[in-house]
């Protein structure tokens, strides 16, 4: 997957361009929501209950 993405970026990026990759997640409340687990979240800035995007 990483190699495929890297190849795509190299082919389509403009000269002098940049790619910014961000870990995005959604804060959740409670433990009964689908896909919820305690994990590090850049969105929360700490370990909390979040669902990765």
C-alpha positions, -999 to 999 in steps of 0.1 A, spaced: 0 0 0 28 25 9 47 17 -23 15 22 -44 8 55 -27 44 67 -30 43 59 -68 10 78 -72 24 108 -54 56 108 -75 36 106 -107 10 133 -99 28 158 -76 36 192 -90 73 203 -89 80 219 -56 47 204 -42 43 187 -9 22 160 7 9 162 42 -3 130 59 -23 134 91 -36 108 115 -73 117 118 -97 102 142 -131 109 157 -136 112 194 -162 88 207 -181 85 240 -189 52 255 -176 17 247 -205 4 227 -200 22 195 -187 2 165 -149 4 160 -142 21 193 -110 13 213 -86 31 236 -58 43 214 -35 72 208 -54 99 188 -37 130 172 -71 146 172 -75 142 210 -38 148 217 -38 119 241 -48 83 246 -86 81 246 -116 65 231 -115 72 194 -124 57 160 -98 60 132 -110 77 101 
